[in-house]
């Protein structure tokens, strides 16, 4: 017999004994019977009880006694012999039933049901990467001095520190999902989108430009609006403008615009530092000695000024910021705002100059002269060239 079969038989016999004991009404008799069973169990554990010897079928059962107590009565011995004979017949019946029981064999190729198991290696790798990005974001928040991108940018616009301090604060904002730079985002209007909240990073430049391209223009000529202090805020619409990027997530219009705003500021700060470097290393040696102090003053002013700080001595126009100066590094062409600022400086410094306006021009594909072009007056040309 196997261990399982022996355990089943022992459990069956024990249950029979327990049921007989529970039917005894008198407490004293129940205690004596229970003590007798405990004594038999102790003798069995100490190897001092009677053990039945193996016998052939048809032979009467012979028993050998290792150590028999004189207190055992003849009636109890007869009851034990009768129970042992009955148990042997029942054992045979159990063996026959177990021998004819069906055998269950599992098919290893069967389709498994339930949720598919995750690949442990990929799960562990993604968890490690997530912890690294979380630690980097927390360190970036400490460097920037705030917990959200909007508050970092608002604090910079309010404080207007120099380029070095601005670069230090913006260094905490990292560029994430660099491997998804070639992804194609999709624009959707969703009712309850699942957005990535509190993202303290920006997307790669190429991906961010693609996100800005898929966003529709918020305010066009057809739906132009005028906002003043007396107007009330419009109620928020039910649909949310969302940009979905595969394998990255979903972002709202506000988040994409915040990313672009942060990227523009980081680019402007880097251009300002590059201009200061050009003035100190290339511009200063190429000028005469009498202009060196002026160049050093300009370089120091550029380094200590915020990129979006208004320039003194000019009219209050949105383009007249220090970022306009960053584009004057050779061989970059001057913008319209820079040319107009030079004209305003010239008019303010010279009383005989007047600003007549701007002429729009465009690049021609063919080098041909226009027949309708107005010739320059000879006197004016000689005055300019002379």
DOVEXMI-561223 format. One line per field, with one value per residue: residue in three letters; residue number from 1; x, y, z of N, C-alpha, C in turn. Coordinates in steps of 0.1 Angstrom, whole numbers. Layout:
<atoms>
resn ALA;...
resi NUM;...
n_x X;...
n_y Y;...
n_z Z;...
ca_x X;...
ca_y Y;...
ca_z Z;...
c_x X;...
c_y Y;...
c_z Z;...
</atoms>
This chain:
<atoms>
resn UNK;UNK;UNK;UNK;UNK;UNK;UNK;UNK;UNK;UNK;UNK;UNK;UNK;UNK;UNK;UNK;UNK;UNK;UNK;UNK;UNK;UNK;UNK;UNK;UNK;UNK;UNK;UNK;UNK;UNK;UNK;UNK;UNK;UNK;UNK;UNK;UNK;UNK;UNK;UNK;UNK;UNK;UNK;UNK;UNK;UNK;UNK;UNK;UNK;UNK;UNK;UNK;UNK;UNK;UNK;UNK;UNK;UNK;UNK;UNK;UNK;UNK;UNK;UNK;UNK;UNK;UNK;UNK;UNK;UNK;UNK;UNK;UNK;UNK;UNK;UNK;UNK;UNK;UNK;UNK;UNK;UNK;UNK;UNK;UNK;UNK;UNK;UNK;UNK;UNK;UNK;UNK;UNK;UNK;UNK;UNK;UNK;UNK;UNK;UNK;UNK;UNK;UNK;UNK;UNK;UNK;UNK;UNK;UNK;UNK;UNK;UNK;UNK;UNK;UNK;UNK;UNK;UNK;UNK;UNK;UNK;UNK;UNK;UNK;UNK;UNK;UNK;UNK;UNK;UNK;UNK;UNK;UNK;UNK;UNK;UNK;UNK;UNK;UNK;UNK;UNK;UNK;UNK;UNK;UNK;UNK;UNK;UNK;UNK;UNK;UNK;UNK;UNK;UNK;UNK;UNK;UNK;UNK;UNK;UNK;UNK;UNK;UNK;UNK;UNK;UNK;UNK;UNK;UNK;UNK;UNK;UNK;UNK;UNK;UNK;UNK;UNK;UNK;UNK;UNK;UNK;UNK;UNK;UNK;UNK;UNK;UNK;UNK;UNK;UNK;UNK;UNK;UNK;UNK;UNK;UNK;UNK;UNK;UNK;UNK;UNK;UNK;UNK;UNK;UNK;UNK;UNK;UNK;UNK;UNK;UNK;UNK;UNK;UNK;UNK;UNK;UNK;UNK;UNK;UNK;UNK;UNK;UNK;UNK;UNK;UNK;UNK;UNK;UNK;UNK;UNK;UNK;UNK;UNK;UNK;UNK;UNK;UNK;UNK;UNK;UNK;UNK;UNK;UNK;UNK;UNK;UNK;UNK;UNK;UNK;UNK;UNK;UNK;UNK;UNK;UNK;UNK;UNK;UNK;UNK;UNK;UNK;UNK;UNK;UNK;UNK;UNK;UNK;UNK;UNK;UNK;UNK;UNK;UNK;UNK;UNK;UNK;UNK;UNK;UNK;UNK;UNK;UNK;UNK;UNK;UNK;UNK;UNK;UNK;UNK;UNK;UNK;UNK;UNK;UNK;UNK;UNK;UNK;UNK;UNK;UNK;UNK;UNK;UNK;UNK;UNK;UNK;UNK;UNK;UNK;UNK;UNK;UNK;UNK;UNK;UNK;UNK;UNK;UNK;UNK;UNK;UNK;UNK;UNK;UNK;UNK;UNK;UNK;UNK;UNK;UNK;UNK;UNK;UNK;UNK;UNK;UNK;UNK;UNK;UNK;UNK;UNK;UNK;UNK;UNK;UNK;UNK;UNK;UNK;UNK;UNK;UNK;UNK;UNK;UNK;UNK;UNK;UNK;UNK;UNK;UNK;UNK;UNK;UNK;UNK;UNK;UNK;UNK;UNK;UNK;UNK;UNK;UNK;UNK;UNK;UNK;UNK;UNK;UNK;UNK;UNK;UNK;UNK;UNK;UNK;UNK
resi 1;2;3;4;5;6;7;8;9;10;11;12;13;14;15;16;17;18;19;20;21;22;23;24;25;26;27;28;29;30;31;32;33;34;35;36;37;38;39;40;41;42;43;44;45;46;47;48;49;50;51;52;53;54;55;56;57;58;59;60;61;62;63;64;65;66;67;68;69;70;71;72;73;74;75;76;77;78;79;80;81;82;83;84;85;86;87;88;89;90;91;92;93;94;95;96;97;98;99;100;101;102;103;104;105;106;107;108;109;110;111;112;113;114;115;116;117;118;119;120;121;122;123;124;125;126;127;128;129;130;131;132;133;134;135;136;137;138;139;140;141;142;143;144;145;146;147;148;149;150;151;152;153;154;155;156;157;158;159;160;161;162;163;164;165;166;167;168;169;170;171;172;173;174;175;176;177;178;179;180;181;182;183;184;185;186;187;188;189;190;191;192;193;194;195;196;197;198;199;200;201;202;203;204;205;206;207;208;209;210;211;212;213;214;215;216;217;218;219;220;221;222;223;224;225;226;227;228;229;230;231;232;233;234;235;236;237;238;239;240;241;242;243;244;245;246;247;248;249;250;251;252;253;254;255;256;257;258;259;260;261;262;263;264;265;266;267;268;269;270;271;272;273;274;275;276;277;278;279;280;281;282;283;284;285;286;287;288;289;290;291;292;293;294;295;296;297;298;299;300;301;302;303;304;305;306;307;308;309;310;311;312;313;314;315;316;317;318;319;320;321;322;323;324;325;326;327;328;329;330;331;332;333;334;335;336;337;338;339;340;341;342;343;344;345;346;347;348;349;350;351;352;353;354;355;356;357;358;359;360;361;362;363;364;365;366;367;368;369;370;371;372;373;374;375;376;377;378;379;380;381;382;383;384;385;386
n_x 8;4;16;-5;-28;-25;-28;-55;-69;-62;-74;-101;-106;-100;-120;-143;-138;-140;-166;-179;-171;-183;-209;-212;-229;-225;-202;-180;-175;-169;-145;-129;-127;-115;-91;-81;-77;-57;-37;-32;-23;1;15;18;34;57;65;55;32;9;16;5;14;26;5;-6;-32;-62;-51;-53;-51;-21;-5;20;34;50;52;29;3;-9;-33;-51;-81;-98;-120;-116;-94;-106;-123;-105;-93;-115;-120;-97;-98;-120;-110;-90;-104;-119;-97;-89;-110;-108;-84;-90;-109;-93;-74;-89;-95;-97;-70;-56;-43;-25;-26;1;1;-22;-45;-39;-58;-71;-54;-27;7;30;61;89;114;112;93;107;128;114;104;127;137;116;119;144;139;120;136;154;136;128;152;156;135;143;165;154;138;110;79;64;63;50;50;78;85;69;80;106;100;90;111;133;161;198;216;231;219;194;200;208;185;168;182;173;151;145;150;128;119;135;140;117;116;110;83;49;26;-10;-39;-67;-100;-113;-134;-130;-100;-71;-46;-11;-1;14;40;73;92;104;95;114;129;121;99;83;78;63;40;31;24;2;-17;-46;-51;-57;-69;-83;-87;-114;-126;-120;-113;-116;-100;-105;-101;-126;-141;-155;-144;-147;-169;-155;-152;-167;-152;-118;-89;-65;-33;-21;5;20;31;41;22;-6;-12;-24;-35;-26;-4;13;18;31;54;66;70;89;110;116;126;149;164;167;183;206;215;220;242;260;263;276;299;310;313;333;355;358;347;358;388;389;383;392;413;401;374;372;364;337;327;331;314;289;289;288;264;246;250;241;214;180;165;140;138;129;144;162;155;141;109;80;77;67;88;112;132;159;164;164;189;205;204;222;247;274;274;247;217;202;171;138;129;153;166;147;150;176;172;155;173;191;176;169;194;204;196;189;180;152;127;113;98;93;103;90;104;113;128;140;135;148;174;166;160;136;113;96;108;118;141;169;174;200;214;206;218;245;249;244;264;286
n_y -12;23;54;72;56;42;62;70;47;46;70;64;44;57;76;60;50;74;81;60;65;90;83;73;76;78;96;85;60;69;83;62;46;64;67;42;40;60;48;25;39;50;26;17;37;33;8;-15;-28;-54;-69;-78;-107;-113;-134;-162;-164;-178;-190;-190;-160;-152;-140;-120;-110;-83;-71;-77;-65;-77;-68;-66;-78;-109;-106;-81;-88;-106;-89;-73;-91;-98;-73;-68;-89;-80;-56;-64;-75;-53;-37;-51;-46;-18;-16;-29;-11;12;3;0;26;55;69;101;122;150;172;186;203;216;244;272;287;318;348;359;353;377;386;381;392;415;429;434;450;472;482;489;509;528;535;547;570;582;589;607;627;637;647;666;684;694;708;727;741;739;721;717;721;744;762;765;778;801;813;819;838;858;864;868;860;860;845;823;815;809;788;769;764;754;731;710;700;674;656;634;601;598;579;577;597;597;591;593;615;616;635;639;643;639;627;618;616;596;610;618;629;656;658;661;668;672;666;651;673;670;653;669;691;678;672;698;705;688;698;717;752;774;799;814;836;833;826;846;862;887;895;909;926;927;907;874;842;815;787;755;731;699;681;672;684;663;648;619;596;568;541;560;578;599;634;666;697;719;708;701;727;738;722;730;757;756;744;764;784;771;769;796;805;790;800;827;823;813;835;853;839;841;869;873;857;859;883;904;903;910;937;972;986;1007;1000;978;979;986;963;944;953;950;922;914;925;910;885;888;893;885;863;871;897;932;955;985;1018;1015;1012;997;968;935;921;933;922;906;883;889;899;877;865;878;869;863;838;847;860;893;899;912;926;933;950;971;979;989;1011;1027;1033;1048;1069;1081;1088;1105;1136;1144;1123;1104;1080;1062;1040;1005;982;955;925;898;867;862;838;840;859;887;920;942;960;979;990;1016;1041;1051;1083;1104;1123;1115;1089;1095;1108;1088;1069;1084
n_z 0;-7;7;8;6;30;48;43;51;78;86;82;101;124;124;128;154;168;164;177;203;208;211;237;267;295;316;330;319;293;298;307;284;267;280;277;249;246;261;245;222;232;238;212;201;216;206;219;216;203;172;141;123;89;68;49;25;37;60;96;115;131;159;174;204;217;243;266;285;316;325;305;293;284;268;255;240;222;209;196;178;162;150;137;117;103;94;76;55;46;38;16;-1;-5;-17;-41;-52;-55;-73;-96;-102;-123;-143;-144;-168;-176;-204;-219;-240;-241;-243;-222;-197;-184;-172;-192;-183;-172;-187;-168;-169;-186;-171;-147;-157;-167;-143;-129;-147;-144;-117;-118;-135;-118;-96;-109;-117;-92;-82;-102;-96;-72;-80;-97;-80;-77;-82;-105;-140;-150;-128;-125;-148;-146;-123;-132;-152;-135;-116;-134;-137;-144;-173;-164;-139;-149;-166;-148;-133;-153;-159;-144;-157;-177;-208;-220;-233;-256;-275;-289;-308;-335;-337;-348;-338;-329;-332;-310;-299;-268;-242;-215;-211;-204;-190;-188;-158;-141;-154;-153;-173;-207;-241;-269;-294;-321;-320;-304;-321;-340;-325;-320;-346;-353;-337;-338;-348;-322;-321;-347;-377;-384;-361;-342;-311;-285;-256;-225;-193;-182;-192;-187;-178;-200;-199;-193;-219;-227;-242;-245;-259;-271;-275;-287;-284;-295;-275;-257;-244;-235;-240;-230;-247;-232;-218;-239;-250;-228;-227;-251;-245;-225;-238;-258;-241;-230;-253;-260;-238;-241;-266;-258;-241;-259;-275;-257;-253;-279;-282;-263;-271;-299;-310;-294;-298;-325;-328;-326;-299;-285;-285;-268;-241;-244;-257;-237;-218;-231;-234;-207;-200;-216;-204;-178;-181;-184;-208;-219;-212;-215;-237;-230;-239;-262;-280;-265;-276;-286;-298;-290;-272;-253;-265;-292;-297;-296;-320;-336;-340;-361;-388;-390;-404;-399;-383;-390;-368;-355;-374;-375;-348;-349;-366;-351;-330;-344;-353;-328;-319;-338;-349;-375;-389;-401;-398;-423;-429;-437;-462;-479;-490;-512;-521;-554;-579;-604;-617;-626;-636;-625;-645;-636;-614;-592;-598;-579;-565;-577;-561;-536;-536;-538;-514;-496;-503;-501
ca_x 0;11;13;-18;-38;-25;-34;-69;-74;-61;-84;-114;-107;-101;-134;-152;-136;-144;-181;-184;-169;-192;-222;-213;-236;-219;-189;-170;-172;-162;-132;-121;-125;-105;-78;-76;-72;-45;-27;-28;-15;14;22;22;46;69;67;52;19;8;17;0;25;20;0;-11;-47;-68;-45;-58;-42;-12;-1;31;33;63;51;15;-1;-18;-46;-60;-91;-100;-130;-110;-86;-114;-128;-94;-91;-126;-119;-86;-102;-129;-102;-83;-114;-121;-85;-89;-120;-103;-73;-96;-115;-82;-68;-98;-97;-92;-58;-57;-30;-27;-21;10;-1;-36;-45;-40;-69;-68;-46;-13;17;40;75;95;126;107;87;118;135;106;103;140;137;107;125;155;133;114;147;159;126;128;164;154;126;151;174;146;132;96;75;57;69;44;55;92;86;64;90;117;95;88;124;141;176;207;216;237;209;183;204;209;171;163;189;165;141;152;144;124;114;144;139;104;117;104;69;39;14;-23;-48;-80;-109;-118;-143;-123;-88;-62;-34;1;-2;26;52;84;102;99;97;124;125;114;86;75;74;52;28;25;19;-11;-27;-53;-49;-67;-76;-81;-95;-128;-131;-112;-119;-109;-101;-102;-102;-140;-147;-155;-138;-157;-170;-147;-159;-167;-142;-105;-80;-55;-23;-17;17;21;42;45;11;-15;-10;-34;-29;-19;9;22;23;41;67;72;75;102;121;120;134;162;171;171;194;218;219;226;255;269;267;285;312;315;318;345;365;360;344;367;401;388;380;403;414;391;361;372;355;323;324;330;301;278;289;284;249;240;251;233;200;170;163;128;138;128;156;160;157;133;95;75;72;70;101;124;138;173;165;167;204;212;205;231;260;277;269;232;211;194;157;132;129;167;168;139;156;187;167;150;184;197;167;170;207;208;184;186;174;138;123;102;91;99;100;90;112;113;139;136;141;156;181;162;157;122;112;89;116;120;155;173;179;215;218;205;228;258;249;245;276;297
ca_y 0;35;62;78;46;39;74;69;36;50;80;58;36;67;82;50;50;86;81;52;72;101;78;69;86;80;103;77;51;76;86;49;42;73;64;29;43;67;38;18;47;51;13;17;46;27;-5;-25;-34;-65;-66;-89;-112;-116;-147;-166;-165;-191;-194;-182;-150;-154;-127;-120;-99;-79;-69;-77;-62;-86;-62;-68;-88;-118;-100;-71;-94;-112;-78;-68;-100;-96;-60;-70;-97;-72;-46;-69;-76;-40;-33;-57;-39;-5;-18;-32;1;21;-3;3;41;61;77;114;127;164;174;198;212;222;259;276;297;329;360;354;357;387;382;386;401;428;436;439;460;484;488;496;521;537;540;557;582;589;596;618;637;643;655;678;693;701;717;738;748;738;707;716;729;757;770;768;789;814;819;825;850;868;867;872;860;859;833;812;810;803;775;760;760;746;719;699;695;664;652;620;594;602;568;579;609;595;587;602;617;617;644;634;650;628;632;616;610;592;618;617;640;661;653;670;666;676;656;655;684;666;648;681;699;670;674;711;705;682;706;728;766;777;811;818;848;830;825;856;867;897;893;921;923;926;895;863;830;807;774;744;722;685;674;676;682;653;643;606;591;554;537;571;582;610;647;676;708;727;702;703;741;740;716;739;769;753;741;777;791;765;772;810;806;785;810;838;819;812;849;858;833;847;883;873;850;863;897;913;904;915;951;980;986;1016;993;966;982;985;949;937;958;943;908;913;928;898;873;890;897;874;863;878;911;942;963;999;1028;1011;1011;985;959;921;916;940;914;903;872;894;901;864;861;887;862;859;845;847;872;900;898;925;934;938;961;982;985;997;1023;1035;1038;1058;1081;1087;1094;1115;1144;1146;1110;1101;1066;1063;1027;992;977;941;919;884;862;859;826;844;871;896;933;946;972;989;994;1031;1044;1059;1097;1105;1130;1106;1079;1101;1112;1075;1063;1093
ca_z 0;-7;19;7;9;44;55;41;59;92;89;83;113;135;125;134;168;173;164;188;216;210;215;251;275;308;315;336;309;282;303;307;270;261;286;271;236;248;265;233;213;238;235;198;198;222;200;229;213;195;158;133;114;76;67;36;24;43;73;107;119;142;165;183;214;222;257;268;298;323;328;293;295;273;259;247;229;212;201;187;167;152;143;127;106;95;87;65;44;41;31;2;-10;-8;-27;-54;-57;-59;-85;-108;-104;-136;-142;-150;-174;-181;-217;-218;-252;-239;-242;-209;-195;-175;-176;-195;-174;-177;-188;-156;-172;-190;-160;-138;-164;-167;-130;-126;-154;-138;-105;-122;-139;-107;-88;-117;-117;-79;-82;-110;-89;-62;-87;-103;-70;-77;-84;-118;-151;-151;-118;-127;-159;-141;-114;-140;-158;-124;-111;-145;-134;-155;-181;-156;-130;-157;-171;-136;-129;-164;-160;-138;-167;-186;-221;-219;-245;-268;-285;-296;-316;-349;-336;-354;-328;-334;-324;-307;-289;-260;-231;-203;-215;-194;-193;-179;-150;-134;-161;-150;-184;-220;-252;-279;-302;-333;-316;-299;-332;-346;-317;-323;-360;-353;-329;-346;-343;-312;-324;-361;-381;-384;-347;-334;-299;-278;-242;-217;-179;-178;-197;-178;-183;-206;-192;-200;-228;-223;-249;-242;-270;-267;-285;-283;-289;-293;-266;-248;-236;-240;-234;-234;-254;-222;-215;-251;-250;-217;-231;-261;-238;-217;-248;-263;-231;-229;-265;-259;-228;-248;-276;-251;-236;-271;-279;-247;-257;-292;-279;-255;-278;-313;-313;-288;-305;-339;-328;-321;-285;-279;-283;-259;-229;-248;-259;-224;-211;-238;-230;-193;-200;-221;-195;-166;-184;-187;-223;-222;-206;-225;-239;-227;-250;-274;-277;-259;-286;-281;-303;-285;-261;-254;-275;-305;-298;-297;-334;-344;-341;-375;-400;-390;-409;-390;-384;-392;-355;-352;-383;-370;-336;-353;-372;-340;-323;-352;-352;-315;-316;-348;-351;-389;-395;-400;-402;-433;-430;-441;-475;-479;-501;-513;-529;-567;-585;-615;-615;-636;-631;-627;-653;-629;-603;-591;-597;-567;-569;-578;-550;-524;-537;-535;-500;-488;-506;-497
c_x 9;8;0;-29;-37;-31;-50;-76;-73;-71;-98;-116;-108;-114;-144;-151;-142;-160;-186;-182;-179;-206;-223;-219;-230;-205;-178;-166;-165;-148;-123;-118;-114;-91;-72;-70;-58;-34;-22;-20;0;22;27;34;58;72;65;39;20;8;14;11;18;16;-5;-26;-52;-63;-51;-47;-34;-6;11;31;47;63;36;12;-11;-32;-56;-69;-92;-110;-125;-101;-94;-120;-118;-92;-102;-125;-107;-90;-111;-121;-95;-92;-117;-109;-85;-99;-115;-92;-79;-102;-104;-75;-76;-101;-91;-79;-59;-43;-33;-20;-12;7;-15;-35;-47;-50;-64;-59;-32;-3;26;54;83;106;122;101;97;125;127;105;116;141;128;112;136;149;126;125;152;149;126;141;163;145;134;160;166;139;117;92;68;65;64;49;70;93;80;73;102;112;93;102;133;156;184;207;221;227;198;187;205;195;166;170;182;155;148;144;141;119;122;143;126;104;110;90;60;27;1;-31;-62;-87;-116;-125;-135;-110;-79;-48;-23;2;12;39;62;96;96;102;108;119;117;100;77;70;62;39;22;19;5;-21;-33;-50;-60;-75;-73;-89;-110;-134;-123;-120;-110;-111;-97;-104;-116;-147;-146;-149;-149;-157;-162;-156;-158;-155;-128;-96;-67;-46;-18;-5;19;33;47;34;3;-12;-20;-27;-21;-5;18;27;33;54;74;77;88;113;125;129;148;170;176;183;207;223;225;240;265;273;277;299;318;320;331;357;368;357;354;381;400;385;392;402;404;377;360;363;340;318;322;317;289;277;284;269;241;239;242;219;192;167;151;127;137;141;153;162;149;118;91;69;75;84;113;128;152;175;168;182;211;213;215;245;263;278;254;227;203;179;151;131;143;170;159;144;168;183;162;162;191;189;168;183;211;195;180;180;160;136;111;94;99;94;100;97;111;124;133;143;151;162;178;158;142;121;105;96;119;135;158;178;194;220;218;215;242;260;251;259;288;299
c_y 13;43;68;68;43;50;74;59;40;61;74;51;46;74;73;50;62;87;72;58;83;96;73;80;89;86;94;67;57;79;73;45;51;71;52;32;51;58;30;26;49;38;12;25;40;13;-16;-31;-46;-62;-79;-93;-115;-131;-149;-166;-178;-195;-185;-172;-153;-141;-129;-108;-96;-77;-67;-74;-72;-81;-63;-80;-97;-113;-90;-77;-100;-101;-73;-77;-99;-84;-61;-78;-88;-61;-51;-71;-63;-34;-38;-49;-25;-6;-21;-19;11;16;0;17;46;69;90;118;140;165;187;207;218;237;263;287;307;339;355;360;367;381;389;396;414;436;442;451;473;491;495;509;532;543;550;570;590;596;608;630;644;651;667;688;701;711;729;746;748;724;706;725;743;767;774;779;802;821;825;838;861;873;873;872;860;846;821;806;804;790;765;755;750;733;707;694;687;662;637;614;598;591;569;592;609;591;597;603;618;626;638;643;639;635;630;609;606;599;615;630;643;656;664;667;672;665;660;666;680;661;660;689;691;672;688;712;699;689;716;742;769;789;816;831;845;830;834;861;878;895;905;917;921;914;883;851;821;793;764;735;708;677;680;673;674;649;630;601;576;550;548;575;593;623;657;688;717;721;703;717;744;734;725;752;767;750;754;784;785;768;787;812;801;794;822;835;818;826;855;852;839;861;883;867;855;878;907;914;911;930;959;981;996;1011;982;968;981;971;941;941;951;929;905;915;916;887;875;893;884;874;871;892;921;951;978;1007;1025;1011;998;976;945;916;922;934;911;891;876;896;887;859;869;881;858;844;845;861;879;899;912;933;940;950;973;988;993;1011;1032;1041;1050;1071;1088;1093;1105;1123;1146;1134;1109;1087;1066;1051;1016;988;962;935;904;879;858;846;829;857;881;909;936;959;983;994;1009;1033;1053;1073;1097;1112;1122;1095;1084;1104;1099;1069;1071;1094
c_z 0;6;19;10;24;52;54;50;74;96;90;96;125;136;130;149;174;174;175;202;219;214;229;259;288;307;320;325;297;286;303;293;264;267;280;257;237;252;253;223;219;236;221;195;204;217;210;227;204;180;151;123;100;75;53;37;29;56;84;111;131;147;174;192;219;237;260;282;304;325;316;295;282;263;250;236;218;202;191;175;157;144;133;115;97;87;75;53;38;34;17;-7;-14;-19;-41;-61;-62;-72;-97;-110;-117;-133;-150;-155;-180;-195;-217;-229;-251;-238;-228;-208;-185;-181;-180;-186;-180;-178;-177;-159;-177;-179;-150;-144;-164;-153;-126;-134;-149;-125;-108;-127;-128;-99;-96;-116;-103;-77;-90;-104;-79;-68;-92;-92;-69;-82;-98;-128;-152;-141;-119;-138;-154;-131;-121;-147;-147;-119;-121;-141;-146;-162;-173;-147;-137;-162;-160;-133;-140;-165;-154;-147;-177;-198;-220;-232;-258;-279;-293;-304;-329;-349;-343;-344;-336;-325;-323;-298;-281;-248;-218;-206;-203;-197;-184;-171;-144;-141;-159;-160;-196;-230;-261;-288;-314;-330;-311;-310;-340;-338;-319;-337;-360;-346;-338;-340;-333;-315;-338;-364;-381;-371;-338;-322;-293;-264;-235;-202;-175;-182;-187;-186;-189;-199;-200;-207;-223;-229;-247;-254;-265;-278;-279;-291;-286;-285;-257;-239;-243;-233;-239;-241;-244;-219;-227;-252;-239;-221;-241;-255;-231;-227;-255;-253;-230;-241;-265;-249;-234;-258;-269;-246;-248;-276;-270;-250;-270;-290;-272;-263;-292;-316;-307;-295;-319;-340;-323;-305;-279;-278;-274;-247;-232;-250;-246;-217;-218;-234;-216;-192;-205;-211;-183;-168;-187;-202;-227;-216;-217;-225;-237;-239;-262;-270;-272;-270;-282;-286;-298;-272;-263;-263;-289;-307;-301;-311;-342;-345;-355;-377;-401;-396;-398;-393;-387;-380;-352;-362;-379;-357;-339;-359;-361;-332;-331;-352;-339;-313;-326;-351;-365;-396;-392;-405;-411;-434;-434;-455;-475;-491;-501;-523;-543;-572;-596;-613;-626;-630;-634;-635;-646;-616;-603;-590;-585;-572;-568;-565;-537;-524;-533;-520;-492;-490;-501;-482
</atoms>
